[in-house]
Amino acid sequence: MRPMPLGLMSVVAAIAFGAGYAPATSYDCIKGKDFYCHGDLSNLALHSVDDCQDACSVDVRCNALAFNRGRCYLKAVVQQDVQTKIINHNDVITCVLAAQRTASNQEKLVKQRGNHN
């Protein structure tokens, strides 16, 4: 098995840690990779990756996106898709929601750790 490129590892981590966390407004992006024809929710004509991220942020199903030549593809992907569904595609910028803990999740973790002492 070949080692996973560093940029791809950050995509894997963002998807893996996104579960159980609050929706984020920031994204981890990588150029040249795509979940081609996988996880597509919708596609829109937009001007920039930032516009595409804004569109993803307002769709509760969206946790990833691909932007290519003025088209924004909103996606819903899971961790195993990173290993099996991502392909090289030079012109595409693919982004996934960055994992961010909510205050309540952080408090739960602290309480759980406290109960184990």
C-alpha distances in whole Angstrom, upper triangle without the diagonal:
4,7,9,12,15,17,15,15,18,18,16,19,22,21,20,23,26,26,29,30,33,33,32,34,31,28,25,24,22,23,21,19,20,20,22,25,23,25,28,31,33,34,36,38,38,38,35,32,35,37,34,33,36,36,33,35,38,36,35,32,30,27,26,27,26,29,30,33,35,33,32,30,30,27,26,23,21,18,16,17,15,12,13,16,16,16,17,21,23,26,25,25,23,25,24,27,27,27,30,32,36,38,39,35,36,39,37,35,37,40,37,36,40,40,38,40
4,6,9,12,14,12,13,16,17,15,18,21,20,20,23,25,26,30,30,33,32,31,32,29,26,22,22,19,20,18,17,19,19,21,24,23,25,27,31,33,33,35,36,36,36,33,30,32,35,32,31,34,35,32,33,36,35,34,32,30,27,24,25,25,27,27,30,33,32,30,29,29,26,26,22,21,18,16,17,14,12,14,16,15,15,15,19,20,24,23,23,21,23,23,26,25,26,29,31,35,38,39,35,35,39,37,35,37,40,37,36,40,41,39,41
4,6,9,12,10,10,13,14,13,15,18,18,18,20,23,24,27,28,30,29,28,30,27,23,20,19,17,18,17,16,18,19,22,25,23,25,27,30,32,32,34,35,35,35,31,28,30,33,30,29,33,33,30,31,35,33,33,31,28,25,23,24,24,26,27,30,32,31,30,28,28,26,25,22,20,17,16,17,14,12,14,17,15,15,16,19,20,23,22,21,20,21,21,23,22,23,26,28,32,35,36,32,32,36,35,32,34,37,35,34,37,38,36,38
4,6,8,7,6,10,11,10,12,15,15,15,18,20,21,25,25,27,26,25,26,23,20,16,16,13,15,14,13,15,16,19,22,20,21,24,27,29,29,31,32,31,31,28,25,27,29,26,25,29,29,26,28,31,30,29,27,25,21,19,21,20,22,23,27,29,28,26,24,24,22,22,18,17,14,14,14,11,9,12,14,12,13,13,16,18,20,19,18,16,17,17,20,19,20,23,26,29,32,33,30,30,33,32,30,32,35,33,32,36,37,35,37
4,6,5,6,9,10,11,12,15,16,16,18,20,22,25,25,27,26,24,25,21,18,14,13,11,12,12,11,14,16,18,22,21,22,24,27,28,28,29,30,29,29,25,22,24,27,25,23,27,28,25,27,30,29,29,27,24,21,19,19,19,21,21,25,27,26,24,23,24,22,22,19,19,16,16,16,12,12,15,15,12,13,12,15,15,18,17,16,15,16,16,19,18,19,23,25,29,32,33,30,30,34,33,31,33,36,34,33,37,38,37,39
4,5,5,7,9,10,11,13,15,15,16,18,21,24,23,25,24,22,22,19,16,12,12,10,12,13,13,16,17,20,23,22,23,25,27,28,28,29,30,28,28,24,21,23,26,24,22,26,27,24,25,29,28,28,27,24,20,18,19,19,20,22,25,27,26,24,24,24,22,22,19,19,16,17,17,13,14,17,17,14,15,15,17,17,19,17,16,15,14,15,17,16,17,20,23,26,29,31,28,27,31,31,28,30,33,32,31,34,36,35,36
4,5,5,7,9,10,11,13,14,16,17,20,23,21,23,21,19,19,16,13,9,8,6,9,10,10,13,15,17,21,20,20,22,24,25,24,26,26,25,24,21,17,19,22,20,18,22,23,21,22,25,25,25,24,21,17,15,16,15,17,18,21,23,22,21,20,20,19,19,17,17,15,16,15,12,13,16,16,12,13,12,14,14,16,14,12,11,11,12,14,13,15,18,22,25,28,30,27,27,30,30,28,31,34,32,32,35,37,36,37
4,5,5,6,9,10,11,12,14,15,18,21,20,22,21,19,20,17,13,10,9,7,10,10,8,11,12,15,18,17,17,19,22,23,23,25,26,25,25,22,18,20,23,20,19,22,23,20,21,25,24,24,22,19,16,13,14,14,17,18,22,23,22,20,19,19,17,17,14,14,12,13,12,8,9,12,12,9,11,11,13,14,16,14,12,10,11,11,14,13,15,19,21,25,28,29,26,27,30,30,28,30,33,32,31,35,36,35,37
4,5,5,6,9,10,10,12,14,16,19,19,21,20,19,20,17,14,11,11,10,13,14,12,14,15,18,21,19,19,21,24,26,26,27,29,27,28,24,21,22,25,22,20,24,24,21,22,26,25,24,23,20,16,15,17,17,20,22,25,26,25,23,21,21,19,18,15,14,11,12,13,9,10,13,14,12,14,15,17,18,20,17,15,13,13,12,14,13,14,17,19,23,26,27,24,24,28,27,25,27,30,28,28,31,33,31,33
4,5,5,6,9,10,10,12,15,17,16,18,17,15,16,13,10,7,9,9,12,14,12,14,15,18,21,19,19,21,22,24,24,26,27,25,25,22,18,19,22,20,17,21,22,19,19,23,22,22,21,18,14,13,15,16,18,20,24,25,23,21,20,19,17,17,15,14,11,14,14,10,12,16,16,13,16,16,18,18,19,17,14,12,10,9,11,9,10,14,17,20,23,25,22,22,25,25,23,25,28,27,27,30,32,31,33
4,5,5,6,9,10,10,13,16,16,17,16,14,15,13,9,7,7,8,11,13,10,11,11,15,18,15,15,17,19,21,21,22,24,23,23,20,16,18,20,17,15,19,19,16,17,20,20,19,18,15,11,10,12,13,15,18,21,22,21,18,17,16,14,13,11,11,9,11,11,8,10,13,13,10,13,14,15,17,17,14,12,9,8,6,9,9,10,14,17,20,23,25,22,22,26,26,24,27,29,28,28,31,33,32,34
4,6,5,6,9,10,12,15,15,17,16,16,18,15,13,10,11,11,15,15,12,13,12,16,18,16,15,18,20,22,23,25,27,26,27,24,20,21,23,20,18,21,22,18,19,22,21,20,18,16,12,11,14,15,18,21,24,25,23,21,19,17,15,14,11,9,6,8,9,6,8,11,12,11,14,15,17,19,20,17,15,12,11,9,11,10,11,15,17,20,23,24,21,22,25,24,22,25,28,26,26,30,31,30,32
4,5,5,6,8,10,13,13,15,15,14,16,14,12,10,12,13,16,18,15,16,16,20,22,19,18,20,22,24,25,27,29,27,28,24,21,21,24,21,18,21,22,19,19,22,21,20,19,17,13,13,16,17,20,23,27,27,25,22,21,19,17,15,13,11,8,11,12,10,12,15,16,14,17,19,21,22,23,20,17,14,12,10,10,9,8,12,14,17,20,21,18,18,22,21,19,22,25,23,23,26,28,27,29
4,6,5,6,9,12,11,12,12,10,13,11,9,7,10,12,16,17,15,15,15,19,20,18,16,18,19,21,22,24,26,24,25,21,18,18,20,18,15,18,19,15,15,18,18,16,16,13,10,10,13,15,18,21,24,24,23,20,18,16,14,13,11,10,9,12,12,11,13,16,16,15,18,19,20,21,22,18,15,12,10,7,6,5,5,9,12,15,18,19,17,17,21,21,19,22,24,23,24,27,28,28,30
4,6,5,7,11,10,12,12,12,14,13,11,10,12,13,17,18,15,14,13,17,18,15,13,16,17,19,21,23,25,24,25,22,19,19,21,18,15,18,18,15,15,18,16,15,13,12,8,9,12,15,18,21,24,24,22,19,17,15,12,10,8,6,5,9,9,8,11,14,13,13,16,18,20,22,22,18,16,12,10,7,7,8,8,11,13,16,20,20,17,18,22,21,20,23,25,24,24,28,29,28,31
4,6,6,9,10,13,13,14,17,15,14,13,15,16,20,21,18,17,16,20,21,17,16,19,20,23,24,26,29,28,29,26,22,23,24,22,19,21,22,18,18,21,19,17,16,15,11,12,16,18,22,24,28,28,26,23,21,18,15,13,10,8,6,9,11,10,12,14,15,15,19,21,23,24,25,22,19,16,14,10,10,10,8,12,13,16,19,19,16,17,20,19,17,21,23,21,21,25,26,25,28
4,5,7,7,10,11,11,15,14,13,12,15,17,21,22,20,20,19,22,23,20,18,21,21,24,25,27,30,28,29,26,22,22,24,22,19,21,21,18,17,20,19,17,16,15,12,13,17,20,23,26,29,29,27,24,22,19,17,15,13,11,9,13,14,13,15,18,19,18,22,23,25,26,27,23,21,17,14,11,10,8,6,8,9,12,15,16,12,13,17,16,14,17,20,18,19,22,23,23,25
4,6,5,8,8,9,12,12,11,11,14,17,20,22,19,19,17,21,22,19,16,18,18,21,22,24,27,25,27,24,20,20,21,19,16,18,18,14,14,16,15,13,13,12,8,11,14,18,21,24,27,27,25,21,19,16,14,12,11,10,9,13,14,14,16,19,18,18,21,23,24,26,26,22,19,16,13,9,7,7,5,7,9,11,15,15,12,14,17,16,16,19,21,20,21,24,25,25,28
4,6,8,9,11,15,15,14,15,18,20,23,25,22,21,19,22,22,19,16,19,18,22,24,26,29,28,29,27,23,23,24,21,18,20,20,16,16,18,16,13,12,13,10,13,17,20,23,26,30,29,27,23,21,18,15,12,11,9,9,13,14,15,17,19,19,19,23,25,26,28,28,25,22,19,16,12,10,11,8,10,10,12,15,15,12,14,17,15,15,18,20,18,20,23,23,24,27
4,7,9,12,15,16,16,17,21,23,26,28,25,24,22,26,26,22,19,22,21,24,26,28,31,30,31,29,25,25,26,23,20,21,21,18,17,18,17,14,14,15,13,16,19,23,26,29,33,32,29,26,24,20,18,15,15,13,13,16,18,18,21,22,23,23,27,29,30,32,32,28,25,22,19,15,13,12,9,10,8,9,12,11,8,11,14,12,12,16,16,15,17,20,20,21,24
4,7,8,12,13,14,15,19,21,25,27,24,24,22,26,26,23,20,22,21,23,25,27,29,28,29,26,23,22,23,21,18,19,19,16,14,16,16,13,14,14,12,15,18,22,24,28,31,30,28,24,23,19,18,15,15,14,14,18,19,19,22,24,23,23,27,28,29,31,30,27,24,20,17,13,10,10,7,6,5,7,10,10,7,10,13,12,12,15,17,16,18,21,22,22,25
4,6,10,12,13,15,19,22,25,27,25,24,23,26,26,23,20,21,20,22,24,25,27,26,27,25,22,20,21,19,16,16,17,14,12,13,14,11,13,13,11,14,18,21,23,27,30,28,27,23,22,18,17,15,16,16,17,20,21,21,24,26,25,24,28,29,30,31,30,26,23,20,17,14,10,10,8,6,6,6,9,10,9,11,14,14,14,17,19,19,21,23,24,25,28
4,7,9,10,13,16,19,22,25,23,21,20,23,24,21,18,18,17,19,20,21,24,22,23,21,18,16,17,16,12,12,13,10,8,10,10,8,10,10,8,11,14,18,20,24,26,25,23,19,18,15,14,13,14,15,16,20,19,19,23,24,23,22,25,27,27,28,27,23,20,17,14,11,7,8,8,7,9,9,13,13,12,14,17,17,18,21,22,22,24,26,28,29,31
4,5,8,11,14,17,20,23,21,21,20,23,24,22,19,19,18,20,21,21,23,21,22,19,16,14,15,14,11,11,13,10,8,11,12,11,13,11,9,11,13,17,18,22,25,23,22,18,18,15,15,14,15,16,17,20,20,19,23,24,23,22,25,26,26,26,25,22,18,16,12,10,6,6,7,6,9,10,13,15,14,15,18,19,19,21,23,24,25,27,29,30,32
4,7,10,13,17,19,22,21,20,20,23,24,22,20,20,18,19,19,19,21,18,19,16,13,11,12,12,8,8,11,9,6,10,12,12,14,12,10,12,13,16,17,20,23,21,20,17,17,15,15,16,17,18,19,23,22,21,24,26,24,23,25,26,25,25,24,20,17,15,12,10,7,8,9,9,12,12,15,18,17,18,21,22,22,24,27,27,28,30,32,33,35
4,7,10,13,16,19,18,19,19,22,23,22,20,20,19,20,20,20,21,18,18,15,12,10,13,12,8,10,12,11,9,13,14,14,16,13,11,11,12,15,15,19,21,20,20,16,17,15,15,16,17,18,18,22,20,19,22,24,23,21,23,23,23,23,21,18,15,13,9,9,6,6,8,9,12,14,17,19,18,19,22,23,23,25,27,28,28,31,32,33,35
4,6,10,13,16,15,15,16,19,20,19,17,17,18,18,18,18,20,17,17,14,10,10,12,11,8,10,12,10,10,14,14,15,15,12,9,8,10,12,13,16,19,18,18,14,15,13,13,14,14,15,15,19,17,16,19,21,19,17,19,19,19,19,18,15,11,10,6,5,5,5,8,10,14,16,19,21,20,20,24,25,24,26,29,29,29,32,34,34,36
4,7,10,13,12,13,14,18,20,18,17,18,19,20,20,20,21,19,19,15,12,12,15,13,11,14,16,13,13,17,17,18,17,14,11,9,10,12,13,16,19,19,19,16,16,15,14,15,14,15,14,17,16,13,17,19,18,15,17,17,17,17,17,14,10,8,5,5,6,6,9,12,15,18,21,23,21,21,25,26,24,27,29,29,29,32,34,34,36
4,7,10,9,11,13,15,18,17,17,17,18,19,18,19,19,17,17,13,10,11,14,12,10,14,15,13,14,18,18,19,18,15,12,9,9,9,10,13,16,16,16,14,14,14,14,15,14,16,15,18,16,13,16,18,16,13,14,14,14,14,13,10,7,6,4,7,9,9,13,15,19,22,25,27,25,25,29,29,28,30,33,33,33,36,37,37,39
4,7,7,9,12,14,17,17,17,18,20,20,19,20,20,18,18,15,11,14,16,14,13,17,18,16,18,21,21,22,21,17,15,11,11,10,11,12,15,17,16,15,15,15,15,17,15,17,16,17,15,12,15,17,15,11,12,11,11,10,11,9,6,5,6,9,12,12,16,19,22,25,28,30,28,28,32,32,30,33,36,35,35,38,40,39,41
4,6,9,12,13,17,17,18,18,20,20,18,19,19,17,17,14,11,14,16,15,15,18,19,18,20,23,23,24,23,19,17,13,12,10,10,10,13,15,15,14,14,16,16,18,17,19,19,20,17,14,17,18,16,12,11,9,8,7,7,6,4,6,9,12,15,16,19,22,26,28,32,34,31,32,35,36,34,37,40,39,39,42,43,43,45
4,7,11,11,15,16,17,18,21,20,19,20,20,19,18,16,14,17,19,17,17,21,21,20,22,25,24,26,24,20,18,15,13,10,10,10,13,15,15,15,15,17,17,19,17,19,19,19,16,14,15,16,14,10,8,6,5,4,6,5,6,8,11,14,17,19,22,25,28,31,34,36,34,34,38,38,36,39,42,41,40,44,45,45,47
4,7,9,12,12,14,15,18,18,17,19,20,19,19,17,14,17,19,16,16,20,20,18,21,23,22,23,21,18,16,12,11,9,10,11,14,16,15,14,13,15,14,16,14,16,15,15,12,10,12,12,10,6,6,5,5,7,8,6,7,6,9,12,15,17,20,23,26,29,33,34,31,32,36,35,34,37,39,38,38,42,43,42,44
4,5,9,9,11,11,14,15,14,16,17,18,19,16,14,17,18,15,15,19,18,16,19,21,20,21,18,15,14,10,9,7,9,10,13,15,13,12,10,12,11,13,11,14,14,14,11,9,12,11,8,5,5,6,6,9,9,6,7,6,9,11,15,17,20,23,26,29,32,33,31,32,36,35,34,37,39,38,38,42,43,42,45
4,6,5,7,9,12,13,13,16,18,19,20,18,16,19,19,15,16,19,18,15,18,20,18,19,16,13,12,9,9,8,11,12,16,17,14,13,10,11,8,10,8,11,12,12,8,8,10,9,6,5,6,9,9,13,13,10,10,8,10,11,14,17,19,23,25,28,31,32,29,31,34,34,33,36,38,36,37,41,41,41,43
4,5,8,9,12,13,13,15,17,18,20,19,17,20,20,16,18,21,19,17,20,22,20,21,18,15,15,12,11,9,11,11,14,16,13,12,10,12,10,12,11,14,15,15,11,11,13,11,7,7,7,9,8,12,12,10,12,10,13,14,18,20,23,26,29,31,35,35,33,35,38,37,36,40,41,40,41,44,45,44,47
4,7,6,10,11,11,15,17,18,21,20,18,21,21,17,18,21,18,17,20,21,19,20,16,15,15,13,11,10,13,13,16,17,13,13,9,11,9,11,11,14,16,15,12,13,15,13,9,10,10,13,12,15,15,13,14,13,15,16,19,22,24,27,30,32,35,36,33,35,39,38,37,40,42,41,42,45,45,45,48
4,6,9,11,12,16,18,20,22,21,19,21,21,17,18,20,18,16,19,20,17,18,14,13,13,11,11,11,14,15,18,19,15,14,10,10,8,8,8,11,13,12,9,11,13,10,7,9,11,14,14,17,17,14,15,12,14,14,17,20,21,25,27,29,33,33,30,32,35,34,34,37,39,37,38,42,42,42,45
4,6,9,11,15,18,19,22,20,18,20,19,15,16,18,16,13,16,17,14,14,10,9,10,9,9,11,14,16,19,19,15,13,9,8,5,5,5,9,12,12,9,11,14,12,9,11,13,16,16,19,19,15,15,12,13,12,14,18,19,22,24,26,29,29,27,30,33,31,31,35,36,34,36,39,39,39,42
4,6,8,11,14,16,19,18,16,18,17,13,14,16,13,12,15,15,12,14,10,9,11,9,8,9,12,14,17,16,12,10,6,6,4,7,9,12,15,16,12,14,17,15,12,13,15,17,16,19,18,14,15,12,13,13,15,19,21,23,26,27,31,31,29,31,34,33,33,37,38,37,39,42,42,42,45
4,7,10,14,15,19,18,17,18,16,13,14,15,12,10,13,13,9,11,8,7,10,10,9,11,13,16,18,17,13,11,7,5,5,7,10,14,17,18,15,17,20,19,16,16,18,21,19,22,20,17,17,14,15,14,15,19,21,23,25,26,29,29,28,31,33,32,33,36,37,36,38,41,41,42,45
4,7,11,12,16,16,15,17,14,11,13,14,10,10,13,13,10,13,11,10,12,12,10,11,12,14,16,14,10,8,6,5,7,10,13,17,20,21,18,19,22,21,18,18,19,21,19,21,19,16,16,15,15,15,17,21,23,25,27,28,31,32,30,33,36,35,35,39,40,39,41,44,44,45,48
4,7,9,13,13,13,15,12,9,12,13,10,10,14,14,12,15,14,12,14,12,9,9,9,11,12,10,7,5,4,6,9,12,15,19,22,23,19,20,23,22,18,18,19,20,17,19,16,14,14,14,14,16,17,21,24,26,29,29,33,33,32,35,37,37,37,40,42,41,43,46,47,47,50
4,6,10,11,12,13,10,8,12,12,9,11,14,14,13,16,15,13,16,14,11,11,10,11,11,8,6,5,7,8,12,15,18,22,24,26,22,23,26,25,22,21,21,22,19,20,17,15,15,15,16,17,18,22,25,26,29,30,33,34,33,35,38,38,39,41,43,43,44,47,48,49,51
4,7,9,11,13,10,9,13,13,11,13,16,16,16,20,19,17,19,16,13,12,10,10,9,6,5,6,9,11,15,18,21,25,27,28,25,25,28,27,24,22,22,22,19,19,16,14,15,16,17,19,20,24,27,28,32,32,35,37,36,38,41,41,41,44,46,46,47,50,51,51,54
4,6,8,9,6,7,10,10,9,12,14,15,15,19,19,16,18,16,12,11,9,10,9,5,6,6,10,12,15,19,21,25,27,28,25,25,28,28,24,23,23,22,19,19,15,14,13,15,15,18,19,21,25,26,29,30,33,35,34,36,39,39,39,42,44,44,45,48,49,50,52
4,7,8,7,8,11,12,12,14,16,17,18,22,22,19,20,17,14,13,9,10,9,5,8,9,13,14,18,21,23,27,28,30,27,26,29,29,26,24,23,22,19,18,15,14,13,15,16,19,20,22,25,27,30,31,34,36,35,36,39,40,40,43,45,45,46,49,50,51,53
4,5,5,6,9,10,11,13,14,16,17,20,21,17,18,15,12,11,8,9,9,7,9,8,12,13,16,20,21,24,26,28,25,23,27,27,24,21,21,20,18,17,13,12,10,12,13,16,17,19,22,24,27,28,31,33,33,33,37,38,37,39,42,42,43,45,47,48,50
4,5,5,6,9,10,10,12,15,16,18,18,15,14,12,9,8,6,9,10,9,9,8,10,11,14,17,18,21,22,24,21,20,24,24,21,19,19,18,16,15,12,10,8,9,9,12,13,15,19,20,24,25,28,30,29,30,34,34,34,36,39,39,39,42,44,44,46
4,5,5,6,9,10,10,13,15,17,18,15,15,13,11,11,10,12,13,11,12,10,13,13,15,18,19,22,23,26,23,22,26,27,24,21,22,22,19,19,16,14,11,12,10,13,13,14,18,19,22,23,26,28,28,28,32,33,32,35,37,37,38,41,42,43,45
4,5,5,6,9,10,11,13,16,17,14,15,13,11,12,10,12,13,10,10,8,11,11,15,18,20,23,24,27,24,23,27,28,24,22,23,23,21,20,17,15,13,13,12,14,14,17,20,21,24,25,28,29,29,30,33,34,34,36,39,39,40,42,44,45,47
4,5,5,6,9,10,11,14,14,11,12,10,7,8,7,10,12,9,8,6,8,8,11,14,16,19,21,23,21,20,24,24,21,19,20,20,18,18,15,12,10,10,10,11,12,15,18,20,23,24,27,29,28,29,32,33,33,35,37,37,39,41,43,43,45
4,5,5,6,9,10,12,13,10,10,9,7,9,9,13,15,13,12,9,10,9,11,13,15,18,19,22,20,19,23,24,21,19,20,21,19,19,17,14,11,10,8,9,9,11,15,16,19,20,23,25,24,25,29,29,29,32,34,34,35,38,39,40,42
4,5,5,7,9,12,13,11,12,11,10,13,12,16,17,14,14,11,12,10,13,15,18,20,22,25,23,22,26,27,24,22,24,24,23,23,20,17,15,14,12,12,11,14,16,17,20,20,23,25,24,26,29,29,30,32,34,35,36,38,40,41,43
4,5,6,7,10,11,9,11,11,9,12,11,15,16,13,12,9,10,8,11,13,16,19,22,24,22,22,25,26,23,22,23,24,22,23,20,17,15,14,12,13,12,15,18,19,22,22,25,26,26,27,30,31,31,34,35,36,37,40,41,42,44
4,5,5,8,8,5,7,7,7,10,11,15,17,15,13,9,9,6,8,10,13,15,18,20,18,18,22,23,20,19,21,22,21,22,20,16,14,12,10,10,9,12,15,16,19,19,23,24,23,25,28,28,28,31,33,33,34,37,38,39,41
4,6,7,9,7,8,10,10,13,14,18,20,18,16,13,13,10,11,12,15,17,19,22,20,20,24,25,22,22,24,25,24,25,22,19,16,15,12,11,9,11,13,14,16,16,19,21,20,22,25,25,26,28,30,30,32,34,35,37,39
4,6,9,8,10,12,12,16,16,20,22,19,17,14,14,11,13,13,16,19,21,24,22,23,27,27,25,24,26,27,26,27,25,22,19,17,15,14,12,15,16,17,19,18,21,22,22,24,26,27,28,30,32,32,34,36,37,38,41
4,5,5,9,11,11,14,16,19,21,19,17,13,12,9,10,10,14,16,19,22,20,21,24,25,22,22,24,26,25,26,24,21,19,17,15,13,12,15,17,17,19,19,22,22,22,25,27,27,28,31,32,32,34,36,37,38,41
4,6,8,11,13,16,18,22,24,22,20,16,15,11,11,10,13,15,17,20,19,20,24,24,22,22,25,27,26,28,26,23,21,18,16,13,12,14,15,16,17,16,20,19,19,22,24,23,25,28,28,28,31,33,33,35,37
4,7,9,11,15,17,20,23,22,18,15,13,9,8,6,10,12,15,17,16,17,21,21,19,19,22,24,24,26,25,21,19,16,15,12,11,15,15,17,18,18,22,22,20,23,26,25,26,29,30,29,31,34,34,35,38
4,6,8,11,14,17,20,18,16,12,10,6,5,5,8,11,14,16,14,15,19,19,17,17,19,21,21,23,21,17,16,13,11,9,9,12,14,16,18,18,22,22,21,23,26,26,26,29,31,30,32,34,35,36,39
4,7,11,14,17,20,19,17,13,11,8,6,5,7,9,11,14,12,13,16,17,15,15,18,20,20,21,20,17,14,11,9,6,5,9,10,13,15,17,20,21,19,21,24,24,23,27,28,28,29,32,33,33,36
4,7,10,14,17,16,14,11,9,6,5,6,7,9,11,14,11,11,15,16,13,12,15,16,16,18,17,13,11,7,5,4,6,10,12,15,18,19,23,24,22,24,27,27,26,29,31,30,32,35,36,36,38
4,7,10,13,13,10,7,5,5,5,8,9,13,14,16,13,13,17,17,14,12,14,15,14,15,14,10,8,6,5,6,9,12,15,18,21,22,26,27,25,27,30,30,30,33,35,34,35,38,39,39,42
4,7,10,10,8,6,5,7,8,11,12,15,16,17,14,13,17,17,13,11,12,12,11,12,10,6,6,4,6,9,12,15,18,21,24,26,29,31,29,30,34,34,33,36,38,37,38,41,42,42,45
4,7,7,6,5,6,9,11,14,15,19,20,21,18,17,20,20,17,14,14,14,11,11,8,6,5,6,8,12,14,17,20,23,26,28,31,33,31,33,36,36,36,38,41,40,41,44,45,45,48
4,6,5,7,8,12,14,17,18,21,22,23,20,19,21,21,17,15,14,13,10,9,6,5,7,9,12,15,18,20,24,26,30,32,35,37,35,36,40,40,39,42,44,44,44,47,49,49,51
4,6,8,11,14,17,20,21,25,26,27,23,22,25,24,21,19,17,16,12,11,8,8,10,12,15,18,21,23,27,29,33,34,38,39,38,39,43,43,42,45,47,47,48,51,52,52,54
4,7,10,13,16,20,21,25,26,28,24,24,27,26,22,20,20,19,15,15,11,10,11,13,15,18,20,23,26,28,32,33,36,38,37,38,41,42,41,44,46,46,47,50,51,52,54
4,6,10,13,16,18,22,24,25,21,21,24,23,20,18,18,17,14,15,11,10,11,12,14,16,18,21,25,27,30,31,35,36,35,37,40,40,40,42,45,44,45,48,49,50,52
4,6,10,13,15,19,21,22,19,19,22,22,18,17,17,17,15,15,12,10,10,10,11,13,15,18,21,23,27,28,31,32,31,33,36,36,36,39,41,40,42,44,46,46,49
4,6,10,12,16,18,19,16,16,20,19,15,14,15,16,14,16,13,10,10,9,10,12,14,17,20,23,26,27,31,31,30,32,35,35,35,38,39,39,40,43,44,44,47
4,7,10,14,16,18,15,16,19,19,15,15,17,18,17,18,16,13,12,10,10,10,12,15,18,20,23,24,27,28,27,29,32,31,31,34,36,35,37,40,41,41,44
4,6,10,13,14,11,13,16,15,12,12,15,17,16,19,17,14,13,10,10,9,11,14,16,19,22,23,27,27,25,27,30,30,29,33,34,33,35,38,38,39,42
4,7,10,12,10,12,15,15,12,13,16,19,19,21,20,17,16,12,11,9,10,14,15,18,20,21,25,25,23,25,28,27,27,30,32,30,32,35,35,36,39
4,7,8,6,8,11,11,9,10,14,17,17,20,20,16,15,12,11,9,11,13,14,17,19,21,25,25,22,25,28,26,26,29,31,29,31,34,34,34,37
4,6,6,7,10,10,10,11,15,18,20,22,23,19,18,14,13,10,12,14,13,17,18,20,24,24,21,23,26,24,23,27,28,27,28,31,31,31,34
4,5,6,8,9,10,11,15,17,19,22,23,20,18,14,13,11,12,13,13,16,18,21,24,24,21,22,25,24,22,26,28,25,26,30,30,29,32
4,5,5,6,8,10,13,17,19,22,23,20,19,16,16,14,16,17,17,20,22,24,28,27,24,26,29,27,25,29,30,28,29,33,33,32,35
4,5,5,5,7,10,14,16,19,20,17,16,13,14,12,15,16,17,21,23,25,29,29,26,27,31,29,28,31,33,31,32,35,35,35,38
4,6,6,6,9,12,14,17,18,15,15,11,12,11,14,15,16,19,22,25,28,28,25,27,30,29,27,30,33,31,31,35,35,34,37
4,6,7,10,12,15,18,20,18,17,15,15,14,17,18,19,22,24,27,31,31,28,29,32,31,29,32,34,32,32,36,36,35,37
4,6,9,12,15,18,20,18,18,15,17,16,19,20,21,25,27,30,33,33,30,31,35,33,32,35,37,34,35,39,39,38,40
4,7,10,12,16,17,15,15,13,14,14,17,19,21,24,27,29,33,33,30,32,35,34,32,36,38,36,36,40,40,39,42
4,7,9,12,14,11,12,10,12,12,16,18,20,23,26,29,32,33,30,31,35,34,32,36,38,36,36,40,41,40,42
4,6,10,12,10,12,11,14,15,19,20,23,26,29,32,36,36,33,35,38,37,36,39,41,39,40,43,44,43,46
4,6,9,9,11,11,14,16,20,21,24,27,31,33,37,38,35,36,40,39,38,40,43,41,41,45,46,45,47
4,6,6,9,10,13,16,20,22,25,28,31,34,37,39,36,37,41,40,39,42,44,43,43,47,48,47,49
4,6,8,11,14,17,21,22,26,29,32,35,38,40,37,38,42,42,40,43,46,45,45,48,49,49,51
4,7,10,13,17,20,22,25,28,32,34,37,39,37,38,42,42,40,43,46,45,45,48,50,49,51
4,6,10,13,17,18,22,25,28,31,34,36,34,35,38,38,37,40,42,41,42,45,46,46,48
4,7,10,13,15,19,21,25,27,31,32,30,31,35,35,34,37,39,38,39,42,43,43,45
4,7,10,12,16,19,22,24,28,29,27,28,32,32,31,34,36,35,36,39,40,40,42
4,7,9,12,15,19,21,24,26,24,25,28,28,28,30,33,32,33,36,37,37,39
4,6,9,12,15,18,21,23,20,22,25,25,24,27,29,29,29,32,34,34,36
4,6,9,12,14,18,19,17,18,22,22,21,24,26,26,27,30,31,31,34
4,6,10,13,16,18,16,16,20,20,19,22,24,24,24,27,29,29,31
4,7,10,13,15,12,13,16,17,15,18,21,20,21,24,25,25,28
4,7,10,12,10,10,14,14,14,16,19,19,19,22,24,24,26
4,7,8,6,6,10,11,10,12,15,15,16,18,20,21,23
4,5,5,6,9,10,11,12,14,15,17,18,20,22,24
4,6,5,6,9,10,11,12,14,15,16,18,20,22
4,5,5,6,9,10,10,12,14,15,16,19,21
4,5,5,6,9,10,11,12,14,15,17,19
4,5,5,6,9,10,11,12,14,16,17
4,5,5,6,9,10,10,12,15,16
4,5,5,6,9,10,11,13,15
4,5,5,6,9,10,11,13
4,5,5,6,9,10,11
4,5,5,6,9,10
4,5,5,7,9
4,5,5,7
4,5,6
4,6
4
